[in-house]
Amino acid sequence: MSLRPLPVLFINLGGEMLYILDQRLRAQSIPPDKAKKVMHDIISTMFNQRFMDELFKPQEIYSKKAMRTVFDRLAHASIMRLNAASMDKLYDLMTMAVKYQISLCLRPSDILMVTLNHMDAMFKFAKDVPAVKQLVEKVYALLIMTYGKLPIGEFQIIRQTLLGFFQDVHIRVSIFLKDRVQNSNGKFVLPLGGQIPYGAEIPGTIRYFNEDGKQTSTLEFHVNGKYLASLNEGSSEVKGDRVTKLGTNMYSIVRPTDTNISGSPPKVPPATAEDASANPNPMVKAELNLLAHLMGAVENKKSEKSLRVSLFNTDEEEEQFAASRPPPDVYDMKVITIDASKVRTSDELDKIMRDMSVSDSTADDDLLSLMDNAA
């Protein structure tokens, strides 16, 4: 199997996470040195060599729960701490942003341009630390090597796989509602008109050909919407012109409401539990391996003073958000129960089970706002 949808999903979600955290750190006036440390620690953990080696292996996309766990670990790979509500909100914003970007790709191969826009931002975040910048450069080269000459058919499969991953996730986000690219039911509004894919013709003409393949006549017809030709395919070079703005930072200007979730998420039908012993899931081992490599990359930050960050402007806003949360199965329509006593077949998996036993009662994790002493 040569399909590799997982790296582009992970990098695009990671890029959006960094955009949102950067916006919140600036909005809450975090000292620049602490803010940079948060960003550098997260990027260095994201692009850990062992983790990337595992991520870029040909494989199916992982479950929503596994991806959520990965990003929960990533968000806490630095001195920053988020409580459960802030982490929920962060992941909601990340997933809806990437879903919107993938939906609007003019060509399936434009997924690479969107991913490279996120990589360009990571270069900027990492520019002050050579070791972190070097990690970004290695992943950039790996992306080009993996996807640079990929046939359009494989890109189409990747795009459909990613859209399937986000299917039935319709969370309303204020910045999308404000720009009228999202309806009140959480579904996106695809534009009528605008830029057309590179190499495609502007619609409005029907051409007729005879049996010899020669054009005999044309017919013009009216189209709703104004279309513009794409004059540039987009460059995969470092600092190249990506053509598209998808994947760039929506939060470059501090607007607190841009990281708001609007209203209650739609109700999701209850998940159907299945017995893992009766219906073994071949992806469980792969997902645990991914988590193992990530967990091995996360340094122990307990010796450092934690930086408390909230994605909410007020306690009331957080309470309203927590009350409107859907059931925990919103990110997985199918739940597989695993008997932990039967899957501990190696020291590595034993380490995973120990590391995943995290108590939510510690003071560092109960974070509703920025640390009290941010001086």
C-alpha positions in Angstrom: 0.0 0.0 0.0 1.5 3.3 -1.1 -1.2 5.7 0.1 0.1 8.3 2.6 -2.8 10.6 3.8 -1.6 10.7 7.4 1.4 13.1 7.0 -0.5 15.8 5.3 -3.4 15.5 7.8 -1.0 15.7 10.7 1.0 18.6 9.4 -2.0 20.7 8.4 -3.7 20.1 11.8 -0.4 20.9 13.5 0.0 24.1 11.5 -3.5 25.3 12.5 -2.8 24.4 16.1 0.3 26.7 16.0 -1.7 29.5 14.4 -4.4 29.4 17.1 -1.9 29.1 20.0 0.2 32.0 18.6 -3.0 34.1 18.5 -3.9 33.3 22.1 -0.4 33.8 23.4 -0.4 37.3 21.8 -3.9 38.1 22.8 -3.1 37.3 26.4 0.1 39.3 26.4 2.4 36.4 27.2 6.1 37.5 27.4 7.8 36.8 24.0 10.4 34.5 25.4 7.8 32.2 27.0 5.6 32.3 23.9 8.6 31.4 21.6 9.5 28.5 23.9 6.0 27.1 23.7 6.1 27.2 19.9 9.6 25.8 19.6 8.9 22.9 22.0 5.8 21.9 20.1 7.4 22.0 16.7 10.5 20.0 17.9 8.1 17.4 19.3 6.0 17.3 16.2 8.9 16.8 13.9 10.9 14.4 16.1 12.8 12.0 13.8 11.4 8.7 15.2 7.9 10.1 15.1 8.2 11.3 11.5 9.7 7.9 10.4 6.5 6.3 11.8 4.2 8.9 10.4 5.4 8.7 6.8 5.1 4.9 6.5 2.5 3.9 3.9 -0.7 3.2 5.9 -4.3 4.0 6.3 -5.5 7.0 8.2 -5.8 6.6 11.9 -8.9 7.0 14.0 -10.2 10.4 15.2 -9.6 9.3 18.8 -6.0 8.5 18.1 -5.4 11.8 16.3 -7.0 13.7 19.2 -4.8 11.9 21.7 -1.7 12.8 19.6 -2.6 16.5 19.6 -3.4 16.4 23.2 0.1 15.2 23.9 1.6 17.8 21.5 -0.2 20.7 23.0 1.3 19.7 26.4 4.8 19.0 25.1 5.9 22.4 26.4 5.5 24.5 29.5 2.0 25.4 28.3 -1.0 23.7 30.0 -4.6 23.7 28.7 -7.6 22.4 30.6 -10.1 20.0 29.0 -12.5 22.7 27.7 -9.7 24.7 26.1 -8.2 21.6 24.5 -11.7 20.7 23.1 -12.0 24.1 21.7 -8.5 24.1 20.2 -9.1 20.8 18.5 -12.5 21.9 17.1 -11.0 25.0 15.6 -8.1 23.0 14.1 -10.3 20.3 12.5 -12.8 22.8 11.0 -10.1 24.9 9.5 -8.4 22.0 7.8 -11.7 20.6 6.6 -12.5 24.0 5.0 -9.1 24.1 3.3 -9.3 20.5 1.9 -12.9 21.2 0.7 -11.7 24.3 -1.3 -8.7 22.8 -3.0 -9.2 23.5 -6.7 -7.2 20.4 -7.7 -6.4 17.4 -5.5 -2.7 18.2 -5.8 -3.3 21.6 -4.2 -3.3 19.7 -0.9 0.5 19.9 -1.2 0.4 23.7 -1.6 -1.8 24.0 1.5 0.6 21.8 3.4 3.5 23.8 2.3 1.8 27.0 3.4 1.7 25.5 6.9 5.4 24.5 6.6 6.3 28.1 5.6 4.7 29.3 8.8 6.6 26.7 10.8 9.9 28.0 9.3 9.0 31.5 10.6 8.1 30.2 14.1 11.4 28.2 14.2 13.7 30.8 12.6 15.4 31.8 15.9 16.5 28.2 16.9 18.8 26.5 14.4 18.1 23.0 15.8 14.3 23.4 15.5 14.7 25.0 12.0 16.7 22.0 10.9 13.9 19.6 11.9 11.4 21.7 9.8 13.8 21.6 6.9 14.1 17.8 7.1 10.3 17.4 7.1 10.0 19.8 4.2 12.4 17.7 2.1 10.5 14.6 3.1 7.2 16.1 1.9 8.6 17.0 -1.4 10.2 13.6 -1.8 6.9 11.9 -0.9 4.4 14.0 -2.7 6.3 16.1 -5.3 5.7 13.7 -8.2 2.6 11.9 -6.9 0.1 11.2 -9.7 -3.1 13.2 -9.6 -5.1 10.0 -9.1 -3.4 9.3 -5.8 -3.9 12.9 -4.7 -7.6 12.4 -5.4 -7.7 9.3 -3.2 -5.9 11.2 -0.4 -8.3 14.1 -0.7 -11.3 11.8 -0.5 -9.7 10.0 2.5 -9.2 13.3 4.3 -12.8 14.5 3.6 -14.0 11.1 4.9 -12.0 11.7 8.1 -13.9 15.1 8.6 -17.3 13.8 7.6 -20.2 14.6 10.0 -18.1 17.1 11.9 -20.0 20.4 11.6 -18.9 22.8 14.3 -19.7 26.4 13.8 -16.8 28.8 14.0 -17.3 32.6 14.3 -14.6 33.6 11.8 -16.2 31.4 9.1 -19.8 32.5 10.0 -18.6 36.1 9.9 -17.1 35.7 6.5 -20.3 33.8 5.4 -18.4 30.8 4.3 -20.2 28.6 6.8 -24.0 28.1 7.3 -25.8 28.1 10.7 -25.8 24.3 10.5 -22.0 24.2 10.5 -21.7 23.2 6.8 -19.4 25.1 4.5 -20.6 27.3 1.6 -18.6 26.4 -1.5 -18.1 29.5 -3.7 -19.8 29.9 -7.1 -17.2 31.3 -9.5 -13.7 32.5 -8.6 -10.4 30.9 -9.5 -10.5 27.7 -11.6 -7.9 24.9 -11.4 -4.6 25.5 -13.2 -4.8 24.1 -16.7 -8.6 24.1 -16.8 -10.6 26.3 -19.1 -13.1 28.9 -18.0 -16.6 27.3 -18.3 -19.1 28.6 -20.8 -18.2 26.9 -24.1 -19.3 23.6 -25.6 -17.2 22.2 -28.5 -18.5 19.7 -31.0 -16.2 17.3 -32.8 -16.7 14.9 -35.7 -15.7 11.3 -35.9 -12.2 12.3 -37.1 -11.7 14.4 -34.0 -11.9 17.7 -35.7 -13.8 20.5 -34.1 -16.9 21.4 -36.1 -18.7 24.0 -34.0 -18.9 25.7 -30.7 -21.8 26.8 -28.5 -21.6 29.5 -25.8 -23.8 29.2 -22.7 -24.3 31.5 -19.7 -22.7 30.5 -16.4 -23.6 31.8 -12.9 -20.6 33.3 -11.3 -17.4 35.0 -12.5 -14.5 32.7 -13.2 -10.8 33.6 -13.4 -8.0 31.5 -15.0 -5.1 30.3 -12.8 -1.9 31.5 -14.4 0.5 29.8 -12.0 0.6 26.1 -11.0 2.2 26.9 -7.6 5.8 26.3 -6.5 7.0 23.7 -4.1 10.3 25.4 -3.7 11.3 26.9 -0.3 9.7 30.4 -0.1 8.0 29.7 -3.4 4.7 31.1 -4.6 2.0 28.6 -3.4 -0.7 30.6 -5.4 -3.4 29.7 -2.8 -4.0 31.4 0.5 -5.4 28.2 2.0 -3.2 27.1 4.8 -2.0 30.5 5.7 -2.7 32.2 9.1 -6.2 33.4 9.6 -5.3 34.8 13.0 -2.4 37.1 12.0 -4.4 40.0 13.3 -5.5 39.6 16.9 -9.3 39.3 16.9 -10.4 37.4 20.0 -13.7 36.4 18.6 -12.0 34.6 15.7 -11.2 31.7 18.1 -14.8 31.4 19.3 -17.0 28.4 18.7 -20.5 29.7 17.9 -23.6 28.0 19.4 -24.1 24.4 20.2 -22.5 21.6 18.1 -24.9 19.4 16.3 -26.1 16.3 18.0 -24.4 13.1 17.1 -26.0 9.6 17.2 -24.6 7.4 20.0 -21.7 5.2 19.0 -22.1 1.5 18.7 -19.6 -0.3 21.0 -17.9 -3.4 19.6 -16.0 -6.2 21.2 -12.3 -6.0 20.1 -11.8 -9.7 20.8 -14.6 -10.6 18.4 -13.8 -7.9 15.8 -10.1 -7.2 16.0 -9.1 -3.8 14.6 -5.9 -4.1 12.5 -5.2 -0.3 13.1 -4.9 -0.6 16.9 -1.3 -1.7 16.9 -0.3 1.0 14.3 -2.1 3.7 16.4 -0.4 2.6 19.5 2.9 2.6 17.7 2.3 6.2 16.6 1.4 7.2 20.2 4.5 5.4 21.5 6.8 7.3 19.2 5.2 10.6 20.1 5.2 9.9 23.8 8.8 9.0 23.7 9.5 12.4 22.1 7.7 14.4 24.8 10.2 15.6 27.4 9.2 15.8 31.0 8.4 19.4 31.7 7.3 19.0 35.4 10.5 20.7 36.6 9.6 23.9 34.9 6.9 26.4 35.9 3.8 25.7 33.8 2.4 28.4 31.5 -1.4 28.4 31.9 -3.3 29.3 28.7 -7.0 29.4 28.0 -8.8 29.6 24.7 -11.7 31.5 26.4 -12.0 35.2 27.1 -14.1 34.8 30.2 -15.1 32.0 32.7 -18.8 32.4 31.5 -17.8 31.7 27.9 -16.0 28.6 29.0 -18.9 27.4 31.0 -21.3 27.9 28.1 -18.9 26.0 25.8 -18.6 23.1 28.2 -22.4 22.8 28.6 -22.9 22.7 24.8 -20.3 19.9 24.2 -21.7 16.8 22.4 -21.1 13.3 23.7 -17.5 12.3 23.8 -18.0 10.0 20.8 -18.4 12.9 18.5 -15.0 12.2 17.0 -15.5 8.5 16.6 -18.7 7.0 15.4 -17.5 3.5 16.2 -15.9 2.6 19.6 -13.7 -0.4 20.0 -13.1 -1.7 23.5 -9.7 -3.0 24.2 -8.8 -5.2 27.1 -5.5 -3.6 28.2 -4.4 -6.8 30.0 -4.3 -8.7 26.7 -2.5 -6.1 24.5 0.5 -5.5 26.7 2.8 -7.6 24.6 5.9 -5.5 24.8 7.7 -3.0 27.0 6.8 -0.2 24.6 3.1 -0.9 24.8 3.4 -1.2 28.6 5.0 2.3 28.6 2.1 3.6 26.6 -0.5 2.4 29.1 1.4 3.9 32.0 1.9 7.2 30.2 -1.8 7.4 29.2 -2.8 7.2 32.9 -2.9 11.0 33.4 -4.7 12.6 36.3 -6.9 15.6 35.5 -6.9 16.7 39.1 -3.5 18.4 39.2 -3.4 22.2 39.6 -1.4 22.6 36.4 -4.1 21.1 34.3 -7.0 23.1 35.8 -6.3 26.1 33.6 -9.0 28.6 32.9 -6.7 31.5 32.2 -3.2 32.6 31.8 -0.7 32.0 34.6 -1.1 34.6 37.4 2.5 35.7 37.2 3.2 36.2 33.5 5.9 38.8 34.1 
